[in-house]
Amino acid sequence: MEWISTKVRFPKEGKEVIAACRNKNKEDGIWLYDICFYYSDTGWEDRINWEDVLYWAYIDEPEK
């Protein structure tokens, strides 16, 4: 899996991805993850947490 910065590019629209962000309300800034979708007109959809997405990665198929 390759993590890609949102400063570099965004995923293809409608493709399911893992999004990573930092919790701003905690001293240690723990990482939070969501499985969601990105659309250029509405942004990140189907997320549970609402911190700013810093990185994302396409979901790889499990190895057989």
N, C-alpha and C positions, 0 to 999 in steps of 0.2 A: 504494500500500500504506500502510495506517495502523497504526503501532505503538501498542499499548495496554498500559498498565502493569498488572501483576498486582495492584497496590494498588487499581486501579479496578474491574476485573472479569476473569473468565476466559472462554475461548472456549466455544462450544457443545460439548457432549460428543460425542466421536467424530468431530469435524471436523478434518481435517488442517491444521496451522498451522506457521508458522516461529516458533521460540522463541529468544530472545536472552538471554544471560547473560554475566557478567564472570568471567574466569579469576582466581580469588583467589590462585593460586600464582605469578603473574607480577607483577613490579613495575609494568609498564605496564597491567595489568588488561585485556588484550586481550578483545575481544568474541568469543564463541563462539556458533554457531548450530546448531540442530537442526530437522529436519522431524519433527514428532511429533504426538501426539494427547493431548487432555486429558479425563480422566474424574473426576467429583467424588469418587468413592469410592476411586480408586487414584492419582489425580494425573496427572502427565505420563508418557506411555508411548512406547516405541520411540525413546528418546533415546540418543545416543552419549556425550555428556558429562553430568556430574552436578552441575554448579554450580546455584545457585538461579536459576530463570527470573525475569527482571526485566520483560521485555516479550514480547509475542507479536503476530503479525499473521496474518490469513487470507491464504491464497495466492490471488492474483489470476490469472485466466486471461490468457494472453498476448494482446496486441492483434493483430488480423488485419491 
